[in-house]
């Protein structure tokens, strides 16, 4: 059975985004591709970020990996020392967790909404109206992947909405989602991101 893990990455504070993205897309991608049981691997570098919460809770990249549960005994410990040694060269904060929506899809760009708490049915209806959206949430009973040499957010987002879009379609959608969040009565701490998609495997 395939399972899916998402990781939220924040680059080192002394590193420009271009350097972070170059290291992530080259040597690090090769290391991750060698992990046993890995079936799909998509990198999503962040190009626009908005939040109604802590402005320092930024995200520079989002990882999506699908892996064979029969091969991976523990999704929280599915890593290698080569991966962890390389991470500290360009990553400051890593928050990784398995999610309920294991669907695979191709998209040239994506808009993401990450909410620290559950969204109401009304809020979800407002945010998804007229759009193709892949809603997901952390799997029940998950524990965050441990990285002793990196920082970590306290918890995984309670709700994630992913809007896959073709190239050139994410700018307007990003603005629309931000408008819906900022114009409503949704809780604070919501983050909205626009990413490109880079399929490694």
C-alpha positions in Angstrom: 0.0 0.0 0.0 1.3 3.5 -0.8 1.4 6.1 1.9 2.2 9.8 1.5 4.4 12.1 3.6 4.5 15.9 3.4 7.4 17.9 4.7 7.5 21.7 5.3 10.9 23.2 4.8 12.3 26.5 6.0 15.8 27.4 4.6 18.7 28.5 6.8 18.6 32.1 7.7 22.0 32.7 6.2 21.1 31.3 2.8 19.4 33.0 -0.1 16.4 31.2 -1.6 18.2 30.6 -4.9 21.0 28.7 -3.1 18.5 26.8 -1.0 16.5 25.7 -4.1 19.6 24.8 -6.1 21.0 22.5 -3.3 17.5 21.0 -2.8 17.0 20.3 -6.5 20.4 18.7 -7.2 22.4 16.7 -4.7 19.6 16.4 -2.1 17.2 15.1 -4.7 19.6 12.3 -5.6 19.9 11.3 -1.9 16.1 11.1 -1.4 15.7 9.2 -4.7 17.9 6.4 -3.3 15.7 5.8 -0.2 14.2 2.3 -0.2 10.5 2.0 -1.0 10.3 5.5 -2.6 7.7 5.5 -5.4 7.1 9.2 -6.2 8.9 12.4 -5.1 7.8 16.0 -5.8 9.5 19.2 -4.7 7.4 22.4 -4.5 9.5 25.5 -4.1 7.5 28.4 -2.6 7.3 31.6 -4.7 4.6 33.5 -2.7 3.7 33.4 1.0 0.9 35.0 3.1 -0.2 34.4 6.6 -2.6 35.9 9.1 -0.5 34.6 11.9 3.2 34.6 12.9 5.1 36.3 10.0 8.2 34.3 10.9 6.5 30.9 10.3 7.5 31.0 6.7 7.9 28.0 4.4 10.4 27.9 1.5 9.6 24.4 0.2 7.1 21.6 0.5 8.0 18.0 -0.1 5.6 15.3 -1.3 6.8 11.7 -1.2 4.9 8.5 -1.8 6.4 5.2 -0.5 5.6 1.5 -0.3 4.3 0.8 3.2 5.4 -2.8 2.8 9.0 -1.7 2.4 9.1 1.1 5.0 8.7 -0.2 8.5 8.3 3.3 10.1 7.3 6.3 8.0 8.6 8.6 10.8 12.1 7.0 10.7 12.3 6.6 6.9 15.5 8.4 6.3 19.3 7.9 5.9 22.3 9.5 7.5 23.3 10.9 4.1 20.0 12.7 4.0 20.3 14.1 7.5 23.9 15.2 7.0 22.9 17.0 3.8 19.8 18.6 5.3 21.7 20.7 7.8 23.7 22.4 5.0 20.6 24.2 3.7 17.5 23.6 5.9 16.7 25.3 9.2 13.3 23.9 10.1 11.7 20.6 8.9 8.3 19.4 9.8 7.2 16.1 8.2 4.1 14.0 8.7 2.1 11.4 6.9 -1.3 12.4 5.5 -4.7 10.9 4.8 -5.0 11.9 1.1 -2.6 9.6 -0.8 -3.7 10.6 -4.2 -1.0 11.3 -6.9 -1.4 14.1 -9.4 0.6 16.2 -11.8 0.5 19.9 -11.6 2.9 22.6 -12.9 1.9 24.9 -10.0 0.0 24.6 -6.8 -1.6 26.8 -4.2 -1.6 25.5 -0.6 -3.7 26.5 2.4 -2.4 25.3 5.7 -4.6 25.7 8.8 -3.4 25.1 12.4 -6.9 24.0 13.4 -9.8 22.2 11.7 -11.8 24.4 9.2 -15.6 24.5 9.5 -17.8 23.1 6.7 -18.7 26.6 5.8 -15.1 27.7 5.5 -14.2 24.7 3.4 -17.1 25.3 1.1 -16.1 29.0 0.8 -12.5 28.1 0.1 -13.1 25.3 -2.4 -16.1 26.7 -4.4 -15.4 26.6 -8.1 -11.9 25.0 -7.7 -10.4 21.6 -8.0 -9.0 21.0 -4.5 -7.3 18.0 -2.8 -8.1 18.3 0.9 -6.0 16.3 3.4 -5.0 16.2 7.0 -2.4 14.4 9.1 -3.0 10.7 9.6 -4.5 9.9 13.0 -1.9 9.1 15.6 1.0 10.4 13.6 4.2 11.5 15.1 6.4 14.1 13.4 9.6 12.9 11.8 12.5 13.6 14.2 15.5 15.6 13.1 17.8 16.3 16.1 19.9 18.8 14.3 17.0 20.8 12.9 14.2 22.9 14.3 10.6 21.7 14.0 7.2 23.3 14.2 5.3 22.2 17.3 2.6 20.4 15.4 1.5 19.5 11.9 -1.2 21.6 10.3 -4.6 20.2 11.1 -6.0 20.9 7.6 -4.3 21.2 4.2 -6.0 22.3 1.0 -4.0 21.8 -2.2 -5.1 23.5 -5.4 -3.3 22.0 -8.4 -3.1 24.4 -11.4 -1.5 24.6 -14.8 1.4 26.9 -15.4 0.4 30.5 -15.1 -2.8 29.8 -13.2 -1.6 30.1 -9.6 -1.1 33.9 -9.3 -4.8 34.7 -9.6 -5.8 31.7 -7.5 -3.3 32.6 -4.8 -4.8 36.1 -4.6 -8.3 34.7 -4.5 -7.6 32.3 -1.6 -5.9 35.1 0.4 -8.9 37.4 -0.2 -11.3 34.7 1.0 -9.2 34.0 4.2 -8.5 37.7 5.0 -12.1 38.8 4.3 -13.7 36.1 6.4 -13.7 35.2 10.1 -11.3 32.3 9.9 -8.9 31.6 12.8 -5.4 33.1 12.8 -2.3 31.1 11.9 -3.5 30.2 8.4 -0.8 30.1 5.7 -1.3 30.4 2.0 1.5 29.5 -0.4 2.0 29.5 -4.2 4.5 26.9 -5.4 6.0 25.5 -8.6 6.1 21.7 -8.9 9.3 19.8 -9.7 8.7 16.1 -10.1 12.0 14.3 -9.3 10.5 10.8 -9.5 
